[in-house]
Amino acid sequence: MFTGKIKPVAVFGLSGIQLDLGKLISNSLPAGALPPGATLSQKEEIIPSQLINDPLNLTAHLFFMGFIASIGYKLGSLGVMLLRPVVVKMKETKT
């Protein structure tokens, strides 16, 4: 998975961060700067969605696998404790 051969499960599917350039530029332009019929409603993607989703999906995968590994460890240690003989030595009381 870390080499890129296998992709983690897509838990997150967020869209990229976009900025409307028309709203930023329209206030500073003079009235006749745009040709007739031209609009400034173009959205520019600042951060692509892949750049947001890939680290989030990898982090979710690592948390989930850590949870599964901790359950496996606890189950294995419980099995070892059940197999090991319990030896109890009692001290004799002096009367």
C-alpha positions as CSV (number, residue, x, y, z in Angstrom):
1,M,0.0,0.0,0.0
2,F,2.8,2.4,0.7
3,T,4.5,1.6,-2.6
4,G,1.3,2.6,-4.6
5,K,0.5,-0.9,-5.9
6,I,-2.7,-1.1,-3.8
7,K,-4.9,1.9,-2.9
8,P,-6.6,2.2,0.5
9,V,-10.3,2.0,0.7
10,A,-11.9,5.3,-0.4
11,V,-13.6,6.4,2.8
12,F,-13.5,10.1,2.0
13,G,-14.7,11.6,-1.3
14,L,-14.3,15.3,-0.8
15,S,-14.3,17.8,-3.6
16,G,-11.3,20.1,-4.2
17,I,-11.1,23.6,-2.8
18,Q,-12.2,26.0,-5.5
19,L,-12.1,29.8,-5.6
20,D,-14.4,31.9,-7.8
21,L,-12.0,34.4,-9.6
22,G,-14.9,36.4,-10.9
23,K,-15.9,37.6,-7.5
24,L,-12.3,38.7,-6.7
25,I,-11.7,40.6,-9.9
26,S,-15.2,42.0,-10.7
27,N,-15.0,44.7,-7.9
28,S,-11.6,46.1,-9.1
29,L,-12.4,46.2,-12.9
30,P,-13.8,49.3,-14.5
31,A,-17.2,49.1,-16.1
32,G,-16.1,48.7,-19.8
33,A,-13.1,46.4,-19.2
34,L,-14.9,43.2,-20.2
35,P,-16.1,42.6,-23.8
36,P,-19.8,42.3,-24.2
37,G,-21.1,38.8,-23.3
38,A,-18.0,37.8,-21.3
39,T,-18.4,36.6,-17.8
40,L,-16.0,36.1,-14.9
41,S,-17.8,33.1,-13.3
42,Q,-14.8,30.8,-13.7
43,K,-13.9,28.7,-10.7
44,E,-10.3,27.8,-10.3
45,E,-9.3,24.7,-8.3
46,I,-6.6,25.7,-5.7
47,I,-6.2,22.3,-4.0
48,P,-7.1,19.2,-6.1
49,S,-9.4,16.7,-4.5
50,Q,-6.8,13.9,-4.8
51,L,-4.4,15.9,-2.6
52,I,-7.1,16.1,0.1
53,N,-8.6,12.6,-0.2
54,D,-5.4,10.4,-0.4
55,P,-3.9,11.4,3.0
56,L,-7.3,11.2,4.7
57,N,-8.0,7.7,3.2
58,L,-4.5,6.6,4.2
59,T,-4.9,7.9,7.8
60,A,-8.3,6.2,8.1
61,H,-6.8,2.9,6.8
62,L,-4.0,3.1,9.4
63,F,-6.4,3.8,12.3
64,F,-8.6,0.9,11.3
65,M,-5.6,-1.5,10.8
66,G,-4.2,-0.4,14.2
67,F,-7.6,-1.1,15.8
68,I,-7.6,-4.6,14.2
69,A,-4.0,-5.2,15.3
70,S,-4.8,-4.3,18.9
71,I,-7.7,-6.7,19.0
72,G,-5.5,-9.4,17.6
73,Y,-2.9,-8.7,20.2
74,K,-5.4,-8.9,23.1
75,L,-7.0,-12.1,21.7
76,G,-3.5,-13.7,21.3
77,S,-2.4,-12.7,24.8
78,L,-5.6,-14.1,26.2
79,G,-5.0,-17.4,24.5
80,V,-1.4,-17.6,25.8
81,M,-2.7,-16.9,29.4
82,L,-5.2,-19.7,29.1
83,L,-2.6,-22.2,27.9
84,R,0.0,-21.3,30.5
85,P,-0.3,-23.4,33.8
86,V,-1.1,-21.4,36.9
87,V,1.2,-22.4,39.8
88,V,0.1,-21.3,43.2
89,K,2.5,-21.8,46.2
90,M,1.0,-21.5,49.6
91,K,3.1,-20.8,52.6
92,E,2.5,-22.9,55.7
93,T,1.3,-21.1,58.7
94,K,3.2,-21.6,62.0
95,T,0.9,-22.4,65.0
